[in-house]
Amino acid sequence: MSLFRRLLNPRRKKQESPSENPQVSKYFPEKRPPVDEEFVLNFRKNGGKFLYCEDMNEVYEMFNSILLENDWFETEVCSLNKELSKKFDGYNLDFKVSNNNASFMLSTCESLVADNGSILLSSNQLKGKKLWELPNNMVIFATTSQIVRNISDGMRIIKMAYKNNIPVNISTIRHFGNGEKDDFMTYGNSNKNLYLILLEDL
């Protein structure tokens, strides 16, 4: 996808802002970036590790690189999604529903929220667990079609997809990395060392 190629290319030409273009009034509302570009920028700003893949072969290569970087081969993995566990079988990982000795958690998500770069999860991924009960290290597998502009859009998609059985325990992860300390602005949120493997499906 050309958008993500531009985001990952540091040489790309900086777009002119309205103040730099004399033909555009300074009172004209600032143009928002495309939703996918806005998500990537905010996700990275939050400290998330973003890995874009064009096909499943690249997904497996990226996943292998994550395991190699962190020495997570032949370790326990917390995974509450049996289909996802099967998809990433073959790395000598021991998939468990318990996170007591897990090196990391492997999960999907409901949506990727662009305006604050967060990951929207529900009981479909968390079951009955709270964010602070999950491993500090997480690998999220998602697709580009899951990117939404804001949390309201994400909630609307959840309601449409699960009309008769709307999931509970809906939460967002927004703070990524190991070094940040909680303060009153992050109360109730859990800081996670998070990798996002994003598959192109549009």
Secondary structure, 3 states (H helix, E strand, C coil): CHHHHHHCCCCCCCCCCCCCCCCCCCCCCCCCCCHHHHHHHHHHHCCCEEEEECCHHHHHHHHHHHHHHHCCCCCEEECCCHHHHHHCCCCCCEEECCCCCCCEEEECCCEEECCCCEEEECHHHHCCCCHHHCCCEEEEEEEHHHEECCHHHHHHHHHHHCCCCCCCCCEEECCECCCCCCCCCCCCCCCEEEEEEEECCC
